[in-house]
Amino acid sequence: MSVLVKDFEAHRDYVPFILSRSSSNLLLVIFVFTPLLNVMLLTFIPMSIASHFGNWDVALRFSVSFIATMNLTKFLNEATDSLSNQLDRKHTGLLNVSFGNAVKIVAAIAALLQEYGMLTALYLQILGSILTNILLILGWSFIVAGLKFSMSDFETTAAQALTFTEFVLLTCIILMMPTAHHALSNPNSIQGSALSELADTDSKEQWQDALLKSVSRATAILTLVMYFVYLFFQLKTHRNLFRNKFRFLDKDVDQRHSLAFVTALTTFCSELLVASIEELCEKYYFPKSFISLIILPLANADNTSAMKMAMRGQMGVTVDICIGSAIQSIALMEPLLVIVGWITGHEVPLFFGKFETIVFFSSVLLALTVVKNGKSNYLEGVVLVTLYLIIALACSQL
């Protein structure tokens, strides 16, 4: 929040219909009260911890933890921005994505290890993280950049765009295979006397679940291997395809220690936020799907870094952050949770419902279609944001 206010003076002609260049008094008021607002937001961090151990009302615990996590995510983005000052576009996007998703992965593992039925929320949280990045944040970044430039160029080569598209689509198809296999599997086709007896009992569902777990584990392992091969391809053997002349030369500040501290604190507050979902939905009858798919991912959204780059006209980094975050969520986060659940005894099969499957594939397909040509305008941003709002509306009615 403070980042947007801080950068507003240099970019206020992005919104000429809201503020004119003569509105200096309003800008002065904003700059005076922004530090006070930041101090007020910082108080939500200890309040989040106190609310959890003080057994406050669940609605208050969730609200305080949400604001604290969102504020810490902003500081995490600022720290990664400072650390990536001397990096090129490829490594800058990877750094922002990695630290942002590190918090999401730990929060998802915390939800996995809890014993009160967080599996559905876990699925929706991962899906919501993907939708937030490739629809809401990317779309809003296109709109912001489109107010300044009629057309923005990503500086994306044809080989890079093709690699992104092929890898993301292939990963989506692979991760939907266990769902398709489970939907089409038929226990009556089992061969063998012992297995035939099993198929004639009430254990048909158990057989299908066991088969789904086996397929999910194998799929998760292969997807992780493919992701690391993709990183090796991008960073080592074919890095010339992703090379660009873009390099940051801002102030050189070592933010490694603050980055580690903020990451740990953000992870802790995210765990507190996740822990309150089940009780909140049971007590106040909120749709768990809406909380997990729409609300929760907003707390950990990488919006600050992506929006700052869009304001600077550096849409290539914005696309790298948004699409790169989706790639890590699809190809790293989901398979990793399956393997962690396998090791800890908390099974997480790669299974999506009909609504989630349609939303997942259609959103990824639309986002990749928009970014494939390496150019953007505000209309494409409106299309992405509109799809996100429609999904949010439909999810609130489930």
N, C-alpha and C positions, 0 to 999 in steps of 0.2 A: 504493500500500500504506500509506504513512504517512498519507495523507489519511484513509483509513478509520479508522485508529487514532486520529488526532487528533480526528476528529469523533465518536468512539464514546461519550464520556462524556455528551454531550448527547442521544444517541439510543440509549442502551443498552437502553431498554425495547422496542426493536424485536425483541430476541431474549430474551424473558424466560425461555425454556426453556433457554438456554445459560448466561446469567449473571444472577444475581439482584442486587438493589441492595446487598446486603451484601458483595459480592465486591470490596471496595476494595483489598485486598492484591494481587489479581491485576491490577487496573487499574493500580496503582502500578508493578508490575513491567513491565507493557507500556509505560507512559509512560517509564520509565527506560531501557529497552533499545531503544526506537524510534529515538532519535537515533543510537545505535551501529549499528543495522541500516541506517539511511539512509547512513551513511558507508561501510559495507561494500558496499552496492549501488552507490555512486558509483565505487568502485574498478573495477567491471566495465567502465566506459567506456574508460579507458586500456588495460585488459586486452584489450578487443575490438580496438582498433587495433593493439596489440602482437602479438596472436595472428595477425592477418592478414598483417602484414609479416614476422613471425617464422616463418611457415609451420608453425604448430602443427597438431596432428591436427585433421581436419575436424570431428569430433564436438565437440571442445573449442572450436573456433572458432565453431561454430554455437551452442553453449550459452552461451558468454560474450556473443556478439553479441545473442542473444535476450534475455538478462537486461538488458543495457545498453540495448537499444532499448525494452524495456518500462518500465524505470525513467525513461528520458528522456521517454517518452510521458506518464508521470505528471507530470513537471515541466512539460511542455508544456500539459497540461490545467490545472495550477495557474496558469500564467501567463495563459492565456486566461480563466480564471475571474476573476482580478484585473483584467484589462483590460476585462472586460464588466460591471464592477460598476454602471456608470451606464447600462447599456443595458436596453431592454425585452426581453420574452421572445423576440420574433421575431428581433431582431438578436443576442441572446445565443446562441440556437441556431445561427444562421448563422455567427457567429464561431467557435464551437467546432468546427462541422463543417468550415469552410473550412481552418483551420490543421491539423486532424487529417488531412483528406484531402490536404492539400498534401504531407505526408510520404509518404503512400501513392502519390500520383501520381509523385513523383520516384523512389521506390523501384521502381515499376512500369516507368518509363522506363529506369531502370538495367538492369532485367532484360531489357527489350526490346532494348537496345543490345548486350547480351552475345551472343557468337557460339556458345554451346554448347547450343542447343536449349531455351531457357527459355520457349517460346511456350505450352506446356501449363501450366507453372507460373504464367505470367502470367494466363491465363484463370482458373485456379482461385484465384489470389490475389485477383482482383477479386470473384469470386463469394463467396469466403470472407469478404471484408470486408463484403459485403452481409448474408450470413447471420449473422455475428457481431453486427452492429448490430440487425437487426430480429428476431432470434430469441433469442440468448443474452443480450445486454445489456438489451434491452427487456424480455424475460421475467423476468430476474433483478430488474430494477428494479420490475416489477409485484409480484413476491414480497416484496421488501423493504418496499415501501409498503403491501402488503396485511397485513403483520404489525402495522402501526400503525393503519391505517384499513380499515374493512370495504369501503369503496368510495372510489376516488380519482377526482376530476373533473379533466379536462385543461384546463378552460376553453376548449374548442374549439367554435367556431361551426359550424353546419351547412354554411355556405358554405366554410369553411376545410377541413373534413373532406372535402367533396365535391371540392374542388380538389385536395387531396392524392391522393385515391383515383383520380380521373380521370387525373391527370398521370402517376402512377406506373404504373398499368395500361397506359396508352397507350404509355409509354416501353418497358415490358417487351415489349409486342406488337411494336413497331417493331424493337427490337433482335433479336427472334427471327425476323424476316422473312428476313434473309440465310440463316439456317440452314434454314428451311423451303424457300426458293427453291433452295438447293444440293441438298437432299434430293430435290426433285421435278423438277429440271432434267434434260432429256433431250437429249444431243448429237445424236441421230439426227433431231431436228426442225429442224436447221440447214438453211437454204435457201441455194442458190447453189452453183456448181460448185466453186469453190476451197474453200469451207467444207465442202462434202460430202466432198471428198478428205481434209480434216482430220479429219472425223468417222469416216472409215474407217481411220484410223491409230491408233497408240498415244497420240495427243495428246488423246484425249477427256478425260482427267483434267486436262490442262493447260488445256483449254478451260473446263472447269467451274471450275477454280481462278481463271482470269482473270475469269470472269463473277462469281464470288463476291467477288473483290476490288473489282470495279466497283460491285456492289450495296452492299458494305460501306462504301465511301468515300462514296457518295451518302447512305446511311443515316446515317453518322456526321455528315456536314455538316448534314443536316436536323435530327438530334437535338440537336446543339449549338445551332443557331438556336432550336429550340423551348425549350431550357433557359434561354437568355438572355431569351427572351420571357416565360418563367415568372418569372424574377427581376424583370423589369420590371413584370410584373403584380402580384407580391407586394410589392415595395418601393416602387413608384411609383403606378401608376394605381389599384390596388384595395387599397391598404394598409389601408383601413378594415376590410376583411374579416379581416385578420390582427392588428388592433390589440387590445391587451389592457391592462388596468389594472396589470399586473404590472411592477414596476421594481425593480432591485437598488439598494440604498443602503448597501452595505458600505463599508469603507475605500477611499479613493481612492488607489490606488497605480499609478504609471506603470510598466507592465511591457513596454513596446514593445521596448526594447533586449534585455531578457532573452528575450522571446518570439522575436525574430529569431534570437538566438544558439542557443537550445534547438532551434528548428526546423531550423536548418542542421546542428547536431550530431546530431539524431535522424535526419535524412535520410542523413547519412554512415554512421551505424551500421546503418541499414536496408539500405543498399547492401551493406555487408559481410555482413549476414545473408543477403541474397538470393544473393550470390555463392557461398555455401557449400552451397546446396541440392543442386545437381546432383552434386557430389562426394560429399556425405553419402549421397544415395540410392544412388549406384553402389557405394560402399564398404561400407555397412552394410545395404543392401537394404531401406531404409525405403520405403514407398509414397510416391511423389512427390505423388500426389493428396492423401493425408492431410496431408503436411507443408505443402503449398501452400494447401489448402482450410481446414484446421482450425488447425494450429499457427501458421503465419506470421501470419495476421490477428490472433491474440491479442496479438502483440507491439505492434501499433499500434492496439489497440482503444480507443475513446473511453469506457472504462468508468468512469473516475474522475469526470468531470464529470456523466455521466448518473446514476451512483449517488449522488453528493452531492445532486443535485437531488431524487432520489426519496426520500432520507432526510429532506429538508426538507419533503416533501409537495408539492413543485413538479413534479408529474408532467407538466405541460404542456411545460416545458423539456426534460425527459427524452425525451418523445415527439418534440419538435422536433429534438433532437440525433440520436436513433436513425434516425428516418424521413428527416430531412434529410441525414444521411450516406449513407443508401441512395440517395436521389435524386441526390446528387452523384456517387456511384459509378456509377449506372446511366446518367444523362443527361450527365455531364461526363467522368468518368474513362475509360470505355470508348471513347466517340467520339474523345476527345482522343488516346488511344493509337493509334487507327487512323490518324488524321491525322499524328501524329508518325512512325509507322512508314512511312507513305506518303512523307513528306518525306525521311526518312533512309535509305530503301531497305530497311527491315526490316518487311516486310508483316505486318500483323495483321488478318486478316479477322474480321468479327463472326460467329464460328462456335462453337456449343456442341454437345457431344455429347448423346446421348439422356438420360443420367443428369443432366448439368448443366442441361439444359433443363427437365426435370421438377422438379428440386429448386428451381431459380430461380423458376419461375412459381408453384409451390405455396406456397413460403415467403412470397413477396410477397403472394399472395392471402390467406393466413392472417393475416399481420401487419396488412394493411389492414382485414380483417374485424374484428379485435380492437379496433383503435383508432378505427374509424369512428364509434362511438356516443359517443366522448368520455369514457368511464368505464372503469375497470380494477379488477380484484381479483386476489388471489393465484392463483386457479385459472387465470385466463387466462395468468398468468406461467408456471405449471407446464406448460400446454399448449405455449407457445412454446419453453421450454427442452427439453421432451421431444422435440419435433420436431428440434431442433438436435442432441440426443444421438443420435437415430436416424440422422440424416444422417451424423454423425461415425462411427458404428459401421459404416454401409454403406460409407462412403468408405475406411475402413481395410482393407476386404476387397477393394477394387478392384485 
